[in-house]
């Protein structure tokens, strides 16, 4: 589709009934509008995005075209759809794509994967692999910008989805905790199984019903399903000169934070108790970690962690914001001592209230919880889906019923059979969710958090969860939710944003948040399937989506499923993380080996000397424009096709190339250098002229980093 005076050669299509015929067309004399209608009731209207005065999400795209697709509620496809050709979007042979969302199997660029059509809202391990950080724009290497209305009703997206569903493939499903152990890491990589369709497919659907894509919102009647006379989808399409220009146009439309995160969140490592203690954290283990960190600083100069984060399960019962006196006999004294040692102190919280907790009983009485319908029985749960889902559900039910492994805490287990308003999560306790559409409930939660801060002396919070997948069956909120992400937005804007020293792990249209946005939990493995190799693609995806203040997950991963990083994985993970905006430790490298400890010290000194002098300026610039601190390689030269598929390097600012080793057993790697002259940071005698690839040495204790020769 072309509008007069607009350079748009992006391949677009919509879905029509098989026998649909074009019945009418219209084109304004000044070329500002084109519309078409078909016999099946589908209508497409294209106007200049700049002429839209009532939609902040697109009106700043001066040269964009707003495509509005509408279809009858009984459309054969069940959706108003816009499909964008991925390869050769503007007539060329190849194009590479970026943006969209975090994924469980994070691939860069996007067309490397086959993201099956599915619901597009933040998930903790969504049924098609969609993760906790979501945006509604995509950019291509040849400058195409596709920007969907973030408030699209029942938004569904697929990217290079398989052309056909393989015979016998079990339904994809959303699972929690141990259920995920029986799920494939999605999306599958292109080239495996069925070919991908080479299309970015954006849909506004009639409902969430899909027997092949199971998730919680299929039981929820959202406000977006009501009072609609037609299915409507709005997408802005713009043809920019390159991916960098397209990204800048997209970022300009997003809300900006009022300030950058506090320096304490970025300038020194964060130490969390999670990977070493998990839910068995105690006052003794917390103080032992703090003393070990101070000892390391004294012995080696390793920077003291600015924050000790006390993770799950410091409280008596989830939702009761009181320290468990058995595990933490003197929390106020502990925090006072940690302050004396030079640490700030935060604790882990999430928006769930454990059944029978005092907080849950109070919230019930006040009407502050999300209500729900009677959930399916245990037998229905176990018999839903394919073999993998059934196995995962059975194990989860047994774990929840018998609190396996037992003995961690009082009040575990008992949630195998759910009551209305309860739902499953990664713990074993029956829980309910705070209703953040209720302003009184938000203020109640904030007051309780502030009281905890004042009583104990805490400095802030790690806010976990908040994805709208954690809701009860048939969820009903005080104010009807039209789009699932509204729940996440309310959580961040009405609760998390009240605390300057904070981090969240969920994001969608929440770019104005002033804390850190954490990647989802990573596994202690090497691959792109949620392991080390997913780290840089996740970082770069956050950058394209307008979340520059990224907190990478724990160095070495979360040590789930008896996974413990060995010396090599620990070192390579530390090197990959060291020059990202913030750093988070949990597994002490000295507990892995002397070699891991010494290599960690070495790379943290690189962070101190090379990144920190630049970080304040980069953070301020990111606050103003959302331009990333850590950038894709194509940011330096967006016309250089060699940069388009690099998924294991990134750029800090304009003058630092970071090229960590992420392949097991490798002691060298190929590095691509864009145009310019570069020198190796740890050996200034090595000077390299771009644009070309060079094989560089990378022994286990070395992070290949290169800076511009004139810097």
Number of C-alpha atoms within 10 A of each C-alpha: 12 14 18 14 10 15 15 20 15 22 16 17 14 18 19 21 14 8 8 14 13 13 11 11 13 11 15 12 9 9 15 17 18 20 17 16 20 18 14 19 19 23 22 21 19 24 20 22 24 16 17 15 10 8 12 13 21 28 19 19 24 13 19 27 29 26 23 19 27 23 29 19 19 13 20 13 14 18 29 29 29 24 19 20 20 25 19 18 25 20 13 9 8 14 22 23 26 24 25 25 28 28 32 28 27 31 27 24 21 28 24 20 24 29 26 27 21 26 27 25 29 26 29 27 26 26 27 29 27 28 26 28 29 26 26 24 24 24 28 29 29 28 25 28 29 25 24 24 18 20 18 21 24 25 28 20 23 22 28 24 26 23 14 11 13 10 6 7 9 16 18 25 24 20 26 19 16 18 21 19 15 16 18 16 20 24 25 24 19 18 11 11 12 15 15 23 18 19 24 23 23 28 30 25 26 25 19 23 14 13 13 18 21 22 21 19 22 17 17 20 17 22 16 20 17 11 7 13 9 18 25 23 26 26 26 24 27 27 25 23 14 21 29 25 20 24 26 17 19 26 22 18 17 20 17 21 18 11 16 23 21 14 14 16 25 24 21 20 21 24 25 27 25 22 20 16 18 16 16 17 20 23 21 13 16 20 16 12 20 23 14 13 20 20 14 18 15 12 9 13 14 22 18 20 25 20 25 27 24 24 25 19 23 25 21 19 24 26 24 16 19 16 21 20 14 12 19 21 14 15 21 16 13 19 22 17 14 19 18 10 13 15 23 23 25 23 22 21 21 17 21 25 24 22 20 14 17 16 20 24 15 13 21 15 10 12 16 24 26 24 22 21 16 13 19 13 12 14 10 11 15 19 14 14 20 15 14 19 25 18 18 20 25 19 16 27 24 16 22 24 18 15 22 14 11 11 10 13 16 10 18 22 21 18 25 22 16 19 19 17 22 29 23 24 23 13 18 25 24 27 27 29 25 27 26 29 22 18 15 14 20 20 14 16 22 17 13 16 20 17 14 16 18 12 12 17 20 21 20 24 24 22 23 20 21 29 26 22 24 22 29 28 24 20 23 20 18 16 12 14 18 18 19 24 26 20 20 23 23 20 24 24 15 18 20 24 18 16 17 19 23 24 27 25 25 28 28 22 22 24 21 20 28 24 24 26 25 27 22 26 18 22 23 25 22 20 17 21 21 23 22 29 23 25 23 28 27 27 27 28 28 28 24 29 31 28 31 29 31 26 25 27 23 28 28 33 27 24 20 14 10 8 13 19 22 15 21 21 25 26 27 27 26 27 29 26 26 26 27 25 25 23 25 25 22 23 25 21 24 16 10 17 14 12 17 24 20 16 22 24 21 18 22 23 16 19 20 16 11 16 21 17 12 13 21 15 13 21 22 15 15 22 23 14 18 27 24 30 26 27 25 29 27 22 23 20 18 21 17 16 15 17 21 24 18 18 20 21 23 25 25 22 19 14 16 22 30 24 23 25 28 25 17 12 11 13 14 17 18 13 21 19 21 22 14 14 16 24 21 19 20 13 11 12 9 12 15 19 16 13 16 12 14 14 10 14 14 17 14 20 19 19 25 24 22 25 21 18 17 9 8
